[in-house]
Amino acid sequence: MPMAWGLRPVTATLAKAGCKTFFVADLAEARRVRARARDATIYVLDGLHAGRIAGLRRAQCAAGHQQHDRACRVGRLRCRPQLARPAPRCKSTPAMNRLGISPEEAAALAPRTQTENHGITLLMSHLACAEIADHPLTVSQIKLFRDLRALYRGIPASLANSSGIFLGDSALCDLARPGAALYGVNPTPGRPNPMQGVVELTGRILQIRRVAEGQTVGYGATWTAKRASRIIVVAVGYADGLMRAASASDSAPGGKTIIAGKPCPFAGRISMDLLCIDVTDLPDGAVHRGDVASFIGAGIGIDDFAAAAGTIGYEVLTRLGMRCHLVYRGLDPNP
């Protein structure tokens, strides 16, 4: 599942590595993936919408189904066999209660697989609590999906997401769907991260200033210097994807950045374009205007930054890239 801001280089790299199946959010993403992986199978997860059938055909993508009646009507798409039609992906959601059909509806649809040209290409579900290995809902979901899979013999199946891959063989089927783990998000929270961090977020230092004890920094005067302090201003803010919830105040420490190899705390609220950092504990001369501060990478993982903002690594990743200068190391930026 390549993130939107890196679709082209990431898709091309995964395709070169042997990835033959991609799952995307919508038709626009599907078109971009198709341009870089012409022979791949592409599933569009937001389902089949009115007026989208022609677009799915042109992109040669398969659509997921959110309703039983819609899945039953998909046979109408067989009217133009010369075109690659959007074959249905049957998705059962026994625990998420989000998109998809119920286990009962999936069982009722199963006899269709015994008919000619039934068009069902994948049976899929999504684990609600995959990051908690012994969660009772995970255990019951796996068992129920196994039971449903027995009704769809000969149809490829997919259950494991990033965290599900690490649950062992019980959650593994024909296809796995690694997502955020590809970018370094820990798929096994509470345990050492088995994934290598591949995303870095840095910002340039614009100014170094001295703040007297008792003076405040940033909007709302929420952060007060408890001593004579040295504060730097960095050219990065929430418009660049830095979560404003990671701001620091007198009552909350906020996030940290790495400067000159040392962790330094945020000072005050994160602004749209700027962020202040307390570098008082760094030796004089250790930091200079034009130096780089690291917010992700250099010892700060995506999950570390997410925790400081009270969110998850997934949200952090999807917010990055709006204004950032993107550099792809080891990837062709224009494949």
C-alpha positions in Angstrom: 0.0 0.0 0.0 2.2 2.9 -1.2 1.6 6.2 0.5 0.1 8.8 -1.9 3.0 11.2 -1.9 5.5 8.5 -2.9 3.3 6.4 -5.2 5.5 6.6 -8.3 9.0 5.8 -6.8 7.6 3.3 -4.2 5.4 1.5 -6.7 8.3 1.2 -9.2 10.7 -0.1 -6.5 8.2 -2.7 -5.1 7.4 -3.9 -8.7 11.1 -4.3 -9.4 11.4 -6.3 -6.1 8.7 -8.7 -7.3 5.5 -7.3 -5.9 2.7 -8.3 -8.3 -0.4 -7.1 -6.3 -1.1 -3.6 -5.0 -4.0 -2.4 -2.8 -4.9 1.3 -3.1 -7.5 3.6 -1.6 -9.2 4.9 -4.8 -9.3 5.0 -8.5 -6.9 8.0 -8.8 -4.2 6.1 -6.9 -4.9 3.0 -9.0 -4.2 4.9 -12.2 -0.9 6.1 -10.8 0.1 2.7 -9.7 -1.0 1.2 -13.1 1.4 3.6 -14.9 4.3 2.2 -12.9 3.3 -1.5 -12.7 1.6 -2.3 -15.9 1.3 -6.0 -15.3 0.3 -5.9 -11.6 -3.0 -6.8 -10.1 -4.5 -3.7 -8.4 -7.4 -3.7 -5.9 -9.3 -0.5 -5.2 -10.4 -0.7 -1.5 -13.1 2.0 -1.5 -15.3 -0.2 -3.6 -17.5 0.1 -6.6 -19.2 3.5 -7.1 -21.7 4.6 -9.6 -19.9 6.0 -12.6 -16.6 4.4 -11.7 -17.0 1.2 -13.7 -15.6 2.6 -16.9 -12.6 4.1 -15.1 -11.9 0.8 -13.3 -12.0 -1.0 -16.7 -9.5 1.5 -18.2 -7.1 1.2 -15.3 -7.6 -2.6 -15.4 -8.3 -2.8 -11.7 -10.4 -4.9 -9.4 -13.0 -3.3 -7.1 -13.9 -4.4 -3.6 -17.5 -4.9 -2.6 -19.2 -3.2 0.4 -22.7 -4.6 0.0 -24.1 -8.1 -0.8 -26.6 -6.8 -3.4 -23.8 -4.9 -5.2 -21.6 -8.0 -5.3 -24.5 -10.0 -6.7 -25.1 -7.4 -9.5 -21.5 -7.3 -10.6 -22.2 -9.9 -13.2 -23.5 -7.1 -15.4 -19.9 -6.1 -15.9 -19.4 -9.1 -18.2 -21.1 -7.3 -21.1 -17.8 -6.2 -22.6 -15.3 -9.1 -22.3 -12.8 -7.4 -24.6 -12.0 -5.0 -21.8 -10.3 -5.8 -18.5 -13.3 -5.7 -16.2 -13.2 -4.8 -12.5 -13.5 -8.3 -10.9 -15.1 -8.3 -7.5 -13.1 -8.7 -4.3 -15.3 -10.2 -1.7 -14.5 -8.6 1.7 -16.0 -9.9 4.9 -15.8 -7.8 8.1 -16.8 -9.8 11.1 -15.1 -7.5 13.6 -14.4 -4.1 12.1 -18.0 -3.5 11.1 -16.7 -1.1 8.5 -16.7 -1.8 4.7 -17.5 -5.2 3.4 -20.2 -7.8 3.8 -21.1 -9.8 6.9 -20.0 -13.4 7.4 -23.6 -14.6 6.7 -23.7 -12.7 3.4 -20.2 -14.1 2.5 -21.5 -17.6 3.1 -24.6 -16.9 1.0 -22.5 -15.6 -1.8 -20.1 -18.6 -1.8 -22.2 -20.9 -4.1 -21.6 -18.4 -6.9 -18.0 -19.6 -7.1 -19.3 -22.8 -8.5 -20.7 -21.0 -11.5 -18.9 -20.3 -14.7 -17.3 -16.8 -14.9 -18.2 -16.0 -11.4 -15.6 -13.2 -11.4 -14.6 -13.4 -7.7 -10.8 -13.0 -7.6 -10.0 -12.6 -3.9 -11.6 -13.2 -0.5 -10.3 -10.7 2.0 -10.9 -9.5 5.5 -9.1 -7.1 7.9 -7.9 -7.8 11.4 -9.2 -5.3 14.0 -6.7 -5.9 16.7 -3.8 -7.6 14.9 -1.1 -5.7 16.9 -2.4 -7.6 20.0 -1.4 -11.2 19.3 -3.6 -12.9 22.0 -6.6 -10.6 21.7 -9.7 -12.7 21.7 -11.1 -10.9 18.8 -8.0 -11.7 16.7 -8.4 -15.3 17.5 -12.0 -15.4 16.6 -11.5 -13.4 13.4 -8.8 -15.8 12.2 -11.0 -18.9 12.9 -14.0 -17.3 11.2 -12.0 -16.4 8.2 -10.6 -19.9 7.9 -14.2 -21.2 8.0 -15.3 -18.8 5.3 -12.2 -19.6 3.2 -13.3 -23.3 3.2 -16.5 -22.2 1.3 -14.4 -20.4 -1.3 -12.1 -23.2 -2.4 -9.8 -22.2 -5.2 -10.2 -18.5 -4.5 -7.1 -16.7 -3.3 -7.5 -15.2 0.2 -5.9 -12.4 2.2 -6.1 -11.6 5.9 -2.8 -10.4 7.3 -1.9 -6.7 7.3 1.4 -5.4 8.6 0.8 -6.6 12.2 -1.0 -9.8 11.0 2.1 -11.0 9.2 3.8 -11.3 12.6 1.0 -13.4 14.2 2.4 -16.5 12.6 1.0 -19.0 10.1 -2.6 -18.9 11.4 -3.1 -15.5 9.8 -1.2 -16.1 6.6 -3.1 -17.0 3.4 -2.2 -16.5 -0.2 -1.6 -12.8 0.0 -0.3 -10.5 2.8 -0.9 -6.7 2.8 2.0 -4.9 4.4 1.3 -1.2 4.7 2.8 1.1 7.2 5.5 -1.5 8.1 7.1 -0.9 4.8 7.9 2.6 5.9 9.2 1.6 9.3 6.2 1.8 11.6 6.4 -0.9 14.3 3.9 -3.7 13.5 4.5 -5.3 16.9 3.9 -2.5 19.4 5.5 -3.1 22.8 8.2 -5.2 21.3 11.4 -4.3 19.4 10.6 -3.0 15.9 11.5 -5.7 13.4 11.4 -3.1 10.6 14.1 -0.7 9.4 13.3 3.0 9.5 13.3 4.4 5.9 11.7 7.8 6.4 13.5 10.9 7.6 12.1 14.4 8.3 14.5 17.3 8.8 14.3 21.1 9.0 16.8 23.9 8.7 17.7 26.1 11.6 16.9 29.7 10.8 17.8 31.5 14.0 19.4 31.1 17.4 18.2 33.4 20.2 18.5 33.8 23.9 15.4 33.9 26.1 15.5 35.2 29.7 14.1 33.2 32.6 10.4 33.8 32.9 9.9 34.8 29.2 7.5 32.8 27.1 7.8 31.2 23.6 5.2 30.8 20.9 1.5 31.4 20.4 -0.6 31.4 23.5 2.5 31.9 25.8 2.1 28.2 26.8 5.8 27.6 27.4 7.8 29.5 29.9 11.6 29.5 30.2 12.5 28.1 33.6 16.1 29.4 33.2 18.1 31.6 30.9 17.7 29.6 27.7 19.0 29.3 24.1 16.1 28.7 21.6 16.5 27.9 18.0 13.9 28.4 15.3 13.5 25.7 12.7 11.8 26.1 9.3 9.2 23.4 9.7 5.6 23.5 11.0 2.2 21.8 10.9 1.8 22.9 7.2 4.7 20.5 6.5 3.0 17.6 8.4 4.5 18.2 11.8 1.7 17.3 14.1 0.6 20.4 16.1 -0.5 18.1 19.0 3.3 17.5 19.6 3.6 21.1 20.8 5.3 21.7 24.2 3.9 23.7 27.1 4.5 24.2 30.8 2.3 21.2 31.5 3.2 18.9 28.6 6.8 18.1 27.3 5.8 17.7 23.7 8.1 16.2 21.1 11.9 16.2 20.6 14.3 16.6 17.8 17.9 15.5 17.3 20.4 18.3 17.0 24.2 17.8 17.0 23.5 14.2 17.9 21.5 15.0 21.0 17.8 15.0 21.8 16.4 18.5 22.3 12.8 19.3 23.4 10.3 21.4 21.6 9.6 24.9 23.2 6.0 26.2 22.8 3.4 25.6 20.2 4.2 24.3 16.7 3.3 27.1 14.2 2.3 26.8 10.6 5.8 27.2 9.2 8.1 27.4 12.3 9.0 25.5 15.4 11.1 26.5 18.4 13.5 24.1 20.1 15.3 24.4 23.5 19.0 23.8 22.9 20.2 25.2 26.3 21.8 21.9 27.3 23.9 21.7 24.1 27.5 23.1 24.4 28.1 26.6 23.1 29.1 26.4 19.5 27.4 23.0 19.0 24.6 24.4 16.8 24.7 26.9 14.0 22.3 28.7 11.8 21.8 26.5 8.7 22.3 23.2 10.6 19.7 20.5 10.3 17.3 19.3 13.0 16.0 15.7 12.7 12.4 15.0 13.7 12.1 11.5 12.3 15.3 9.5 11.9 18.7 9.8 13.6 17.3 7.9 16.6 13.7 9.1 16.5 11.3 6.6 15.0 8.0 7.3 13.4 6.3 5.7 16.4 8.3 7.9 18.8 7.2 11.1 17.1 3.6 9.8 16.9 3.5 9.0 20.6 4.6 12.6 21.4 1.6 13.8 19.3 -0.8 11.4 20.9 -1.4 9.6 17.6 -0.1 6.7 15.5 2.6 6.4 12.9 0.1 5.9 10.1 -1.3 9.4 10.6 2.2 10.9 10.8 3.1 9.3 7.4 0.0 10.4 5.6 0.5 14.0 6.7 4.0 14.3 5.4 5.0 15.5 2.0 2.5 18.3 1.5 5.2 21.0 1.3 8.4 19.0 2.0 11.2 18.8 -0.4 11.2 15.1 -1.1 14.5 13.2 -1.5 14.3 9.5 -2.4 17.5 7.7 -1.5 17.9 4.4 -3.4 14.7 5.1 -5.3 14.2 6.6 -8.7 12.1 9.8 -8.1 10.9 9.8 -11.7 10.6 6.1 -12.7 
